[in-house]
Amino acid sequence: MADRATPFIDRRWLIIALLIFGVSRALSVRSPVIPAASDVAIYARYVNERQQADRAGLTLHEYHYRLRPGTEYENVEYPPLSLGFLELAALGLGPIGDDESTHAGWLRLYDIQFRVLIFAFDLGNLLLLLATLRFTARSESPPERGLRLVYYVVLTWVLAPYVYSHLDLGVTFFVAMASLIMMTRLGWGWGFLFLALGIHFKLTPMVLAPLFVIGSIPADGRVLFRMHLIAGRSLVLVAMVVAMFLPAWFWYGPRSLDFLVYHSGRGLQIESLYANIVLLLRATGMPATVGFDHSSFSVSSPLGTSLAGLAPLFAGLAIVLVTLGYTGKLRAAGPAGTCAQSQPGLFAGTALLLLLVFIATNKVFSPQYLIWLPVLVAVCPLTGTPRTLMFTGFFLLALLTRMIYPNHYHSDIIRKATLLDGSVLYQGPNTFGLGLLTIRNVLFACITIALGFFLVRPCCTPGLPPNNPS
């Protein structure tokens, strides 16, 4: 039993972490300009369209479709819960206005309120990290836990251009909350509930569904013999997701599913690992072009079309393999409680690995996707050299992504050129830009593979007791 007089986290590291958090977040929330990497203007456009739709007696989805019929932008790209969050950021601001000066002023106020809401997620994530460490880092010393906290704050500071200008910190919050609940005695049902909310906020948490189902099964070493429980709890999670979606269906109709159509039509986004392969082959003479669609730059080629079609299959296979690996790791453990409660560190590490393989096998790799990872990176159950390598790898990954977007994105990767006839040509990355992308993506792949390797090594992921922290 640990000495109750000993602080859970070393006070010096705690003070350092809180100081860095306070300074970095004050700079982010009070920034006088909207950063170049921001999606806030896109969010404001949806609020504007909803206001116009109300005046026309239409739903947002119908109005949006009528503005852009027959184009890739005819479908709304966000799930209903995200749209509700965008509306919350506009609360009390009134109509946007038509003239340029009024619109600019409204957008600035909207950006401020959006950042304040994101700060609530940010603060919530910090508190969830502190709570989760009580389950995943119980065997560590207070300075080690403090180092994890400082690392989290610094890593999110490096990602600052994306944190307060995108919705993705909400994904982090719902995933962190759901994961923490799965480790406690509150019950897997509450964990499922927050995971379902995360899926409605952005589809990404869906990749964690198999892990959560397995994590809810009693950890008696017979997980694979409890197929009736696995099937039943899978149905419970599906029922929760469907039930939460019904209000949007009744309000917006079938077009509330337009976001699925929008994302299914996306090509290989230029920063993705697949696009990186195509661009490297283009350097050897294979034809490939860069174009703009679905609000991002993508790479087109015969190989790229094939890879885009196969991406869901690759992602599905990777998720199945990781889940099976997690299940196999559990078969050697037999403490009481559920699988998530018996080995909370392994549960958190597997959740991180699932997000990594999803990003690696996805046809889109936007820089803000890295926002999903810091909480799980900080609680990942690695020790010693593996932990140092992971922390260093993710820090370098964040720095390289900062260099790519927005610093060198347009000058060295997109390279827009206007031809004599007025048409626009996107030349694609030069040698420096391609090298930068390749180094970042190779590092990302290495981190993903290394994490999978470390998680199956008992010396790196020591078993943790199942009971509540004392």
Summary of the structure (lengths in Angstrom):
residues: 470
radius of gyration: 22.7
end to end distance: 7.8
largest distance: 76.5
contacts: 1558
relative contact order: 0.11
helix: 69%
strand: 4%
